[in-house]
Amino acid sequence: MCGIIGCVGTEDTAYRLVSGLENLEYRGYDSAGIAVRNGQDIRVEKNAGKVTELKHAIVDDVPRGQLGIGHTRWSTHGAPTDENAHPHTGETGEVAVVHNGIIENYDELREELEAEGREFTSETDTEVVPHLIERYQAATEDLTGAFERAVDDIAGSYAIVAVAESEDRILAAREDSPLVVGFDDDATYIASDVPAFLEHTDEVAYLQDGDTAMLSADGLRVTDADGDEIEREREVVEWDAEETGKGQYDHFMHKEIDTQPEAITNALQGRVEDGDVSLENFPPGTFEGVAAVQFVACGTSYHAGLYAARLLNKAGVPANAYRASEYASGDIPATGDTLVVAVTQSGETADTLSALRQAQDMGARTTTVTNVVGSTAAREVETPLYIRAGPEIGVAATKTFSSQVTTLALLAERIIDDVAAGTPREDRASYLEALQRLPDQIGEVLGTSEAERVCRNHVHKEAYFFIGQGVACPVAKEGALKFKEITYEHAEGFAAGELKHGPLALVTPDTVVFAVFTGGERDEKTLNNAKEVQARGADIVAIAPEGVDVSACTDEVLRVPATDADLTSLLTNVQLQLLSYHSADMLNREIDQPRNLAKSVTVE
Ligand code: AGP
């Protein structure tokens, strides 16, 4: 977690750092800070709260200098206070450091450093790093050597970026936390993610685990884990800087919900040909010999995995979705004929990466379905499959869920063809046509949705339940996750048939139940489950395709266009996203940056 930026080479360093941090705030927003080197010393400005507060704090006296680092924090060690905000300095203030990750042996390092008489001013694990650098620099006077020795002492996950009073270079190191370098004509950047500097450059190079890097205004030098100097390949990212702005929207989440037609169009681009699936890098036969499929993921991506597992199960392929944090324990067996698919928007989620590595250790075949080119997940599998959703800034995942499910639906068809147990659907051509109609149909939902009006009727209730069967079940769970994440109201998603086995005890007239229908054969059962809650006095809101009669349980319906029952949930999901968004807006919540959360969770 946390967002890091470093920049060397321009006069307006502080401005570039702060605007970079604004674009990284989705990674954490408990506190923010910058350190700028002006040739004589390093000036550190930091405070608890968001980047805006930092911006206000320095507006009348902007730090000047050609070199600096910045950080926006999601707290792991120590409360979100001014003292715990990064950058951290050592005793002398000659070195400043920002860090993303967790230093696992910080307790013992801190004890050791305190025994040497060094004083700490924060509760963070990070503060040991500047002290270590100072300790080694005092012994050798060589900053790079001191930095490398400090990094050697650390165990855990880290992206560390440091500046020193004595040097016109930025030093960096990574292990299990992302760092990407950006190259502009006049400056070099380093950051946790590309949006931090995308307004300046789209030419990047990704650092790899074990790398130590040295950035100057005219470039980059990298040493790999073996200590050998190495070139990290430069590439041009396809994201557009405009995509990382809010445009005319009040919130990124609203923009991202609205841009789902484009996102899905991109996910499908060139991947359906002559009534069949044509997945680049996954030609027919790729999955021959696979006996079972396991999806590993967290949060929203886990729901996308559940959806995909259902699609495979329906075609006879053994498939399951696992929460990555549970899978990583190693209790779930996988062998050489198991295909493990890590589903991850960011490609950096620590739990998902652990699960992926666990699967690889067990000898399973692996791939990832991810949004971020060059992410750790993408680099750790032989062939990644990209969802091509473009940058998603709102902490609540919206368009990336739709793009994940779309991409996974295509991947499922390829797997079904290749594996012995798979029975391809007879109506594949019309199913794929239905998939290609989704962008227009989502556009229709967006243009006609009455979700905002419906929210007004229910916004002050005690609890919100979401129910669905079959492929609507993961979408009900996703609806509940979104709702709780941004409204802070109690929300749960259930398989509709499970209500009567316990959760029904929670249903009162102050409960709202959102019942998700697909237009498929299980709808009758969902209707009966909805009637059961209605009999207990709860309000029912049905989310249903045109033509499905839900009048037996409610008059309040949010409609979506009719389509293949396996795909309807991608449309009903949009209504659920809008329900969450408008409810949160009415409640005045921090929609893009919900409390206690961060978008990219790079700690286990
Ligand atoms: C959902 O809105 C959240 N942002 C969260 O559940 C997210 O999906 C999860 O942390 C996994 O992230 P990833 O897809 O980047 O791996």
Residues whose N, C-alpha, C, O or C-beta is under 5 A from the ligand:
A	BS01	AGP	C298 G299 T300 S301 V343 T344 Q345 S346 G347 T349 V395 A396 A397 K599 V601
